[in-house]
Amino acid sequence: MNLDLVAIVVDDYDEAIRFFVEVLGFALTEDSPSTTNDGRPKRWVVVRPPSGGTGLLLAKADGETQRAAVGNQTGGRVGFFLRVDDFEATFARLQAYGAEIVGAPRHEEYGTVVVFRDLAGNRWDLLGPRPA
């Protein structure tokens, strides 16, 4: 058993793809036409870390309830954790993109960490390698 996908509600598919692929280095693994439960067109968009593992289903908000969840899927707390091999390069790409960085990077027993917000406003921990 494995956790295959986690949905992130976004405002726009293409903006979300650009953020996760160009800024965070994910791979776009699927972008297929689909339909809502009531037959309206939508897309099935999946991005995954290049090493595989759990992917993100980028789900475009449909209706007021879902639009209200964009950027607040975890009630304002950090809800996503991205461990990277090259903390400095990923941090630099986030800064170049203009992502909101919350606080300064700090060194913890579990690695270098900094909180950032994705394009929708969700809070993430960017985690560097664990110390040797």
C-alpha positions as CSV (number, residue, x, y, z in Angstrom):
1,M,0.0,0.0,0.0
2,N,1.2,3.5,-0.7
3,L,-0.3,7.0,-0.7
4,D,-0.3,7.8,-4.4
5,L,-1.8,11.3,-4.6
6,V,-2.7,14.3,-2.4
7,A,-5.0,16.9,-3.9
8,I,-4.2,20.6,-3.8
9,V,-7.0,23.0,-4.7
10,V,-5.7,25.7,-7.0
11,D,-7.1,28.7,-8.9
12,D,-5.6,27.8,-12.3
13,Y,-4.1,24.6,-13.7
14,D,-1.4,26.2,-15.8
15,E,-0.1,28.6,-13.2
16,A,0.0,25.7,-10.7
17,I,1.9,23.5,-13.2
18,R,4.4,26.3,-13.8
19,F,5.0,26.7,-10.0
20,F,5.4,23.0,-9.2
21,V,7.5,22.2,-12.3
22,E,9.6,25.3,-12.9
23,V,10.1,26.5,-9.3
24,L,10.0,23.3,-7.2
25,G,11.4,20.9,-9.9
26,F,8.4,18.4,-10.0
27,A,7.7,16.5,-13.1
28,L,4.3,16.8,-14.9
29,T,3.3,13.2,-15.1
30,E,-0.3,13.6,-16.3
31,D,-2.5,16.3,-17.9
32,S,-5.6,14.7,-19.3
33,P,-9.1,15.9,-20.1
34,S,-11.7,14.7,-17.6
35,T,-15.2,15.7,-16.5
36,T,-16.8,16.7,-13.2
37,N,-19.4,14.5,-11.6
38,D,-22.1,16.5,-13.4
39,G,-20.4,16.2,-16.8
40,R,-18.6,19.6,-17.1
41,P,-15.0,19.5,-18.5
42,K,-12.0,19.6,-16.2
43,R,-8.4,18.3,-16.3
44,W,-6.7,15.5,-14.4
45,V,-3.3,17.1,-13.6
46,V,-0.6,15.3,-11.6
47,V,2.9,16.4,-10.7
48,R,5.4,14.3,-8.8
49,P,8.9,14.8,-7.4
50,P,11.5,13.6,-9.9
51,S,12.4,10.7,-7.7
52,G,8.8,9.4,-7.8
53,G,6.7,8.9,-4.7
54,T,3.5,10.6,-3.7
55,G,2.2,13.0,-6.3
56,L,0.0,16.1,-6.2
57,L,-3.3,16.2,-8.0
58,L,-3.7,19.9,-9.0
59,A,-7.5,20.3,-8.7
60,K,-9.0,23.5,-10.0
61,A,-11.5,25.0,-7.5
62,D,-15.1,24.4,-8.5
63,G,-17.6,26.5,-6.6
64,E,-17.4,28.9,-3.6
65,T,-16.6,26.2,-1.0
66,Q,-13.6,25.0,-2.9
67,R,-12.4,28.5,-3.8
68,A,-12.5,29.3,-0.1
69,A,-10.1,26.4,0.5
70,V,-7.4,27.6,-2.0
71,G,-4.4,28.5,0.0
72,N,-5.9,27.4,3.3
73,Q,-6.2,23.6,3.0
74,T,-4.5,23.0,6.3
75,G,-6.1,25.8,8.3
76,G,-3.0,28.0,8.1
77,R,-0.4,25.6,9.5
78,V,2.4,23.9,7.6
79,G,0.8,21.0,5.9
80,F,3.3,20.0,3.2
81,F,6.9,19.0,3.6
82,L,9.3,19.0,0.7
83,R,12.7,17.4,1.3
84,V,15.4,18.3,-1.3
85,D,19.0,17.3,-1.9
86,D,20.1,20.8,-2.7
87,F,18.4,23.2,-0.2
88,E,20.3,26.3,-1.4
89,A,19.4,25.9,-5.1
90,T,15.7,25.2,-4.3
91,F,15.6,28.1,-1.9
92,A,17.2,30.4,-4.5
93,R,14.5,29.3,-7.1
94,L,11.7,30.1,-4.6
95,Q,13.2,33.6,-3.9
96,A,13.7,34.3,-7.7
97,Y,10.1,33.3,-8.3
98,G,9.0,35.7,-5.5
99,A,7.5,33.0,-3.3
100,E,6.6,34.2,0.2
101,I,9.3,33.0,2.6
102,V,8.1,32.9,6.2
103,G,11.1,33.5,8.5
104,A,14.8,32.7,7.9
105,P,16.2,29.3,7.2
106,R,17.2,27.5,10.4
107,H,19.2,24.4,11.2
108,E,17.4,21.6,13.1
109,E,18.4,18.1,13.9
110,Y,16.3,16.9,11.0
111,G,17.9,19.3,8.5
112,T,17.9,22.9,7.3
113,V,14.3,24.2,7.1
114,V,12.4,27.2,6.0
115,V,8.7,27.8,5.7
116,F,7.3,29.1,2.3
117,R,3.9,29.6,0.8
118,D,3.1,28.0,-2.6
119,L,1.4,30.0,-5.3
120,A,-2.0,29.5,-3.6
121,G,-0.8,30.4,-0.2
122,N,-0.5,27.0,1.4
123,R,2.4,26.7,3.9
124,W,5.2,24.3,3.2
125,D,8.4,23.3,5.0
126,L,11.4,23.2,2.6
127,L,13.7,20.6,4.2
128,G,17.4,20.2,3.3
129,P,19.4,17.0,3.9
130,R,19.7,15.6,7.4
131,P,23.1,16.4,9.0
132,A,25.6,13.6,8.7
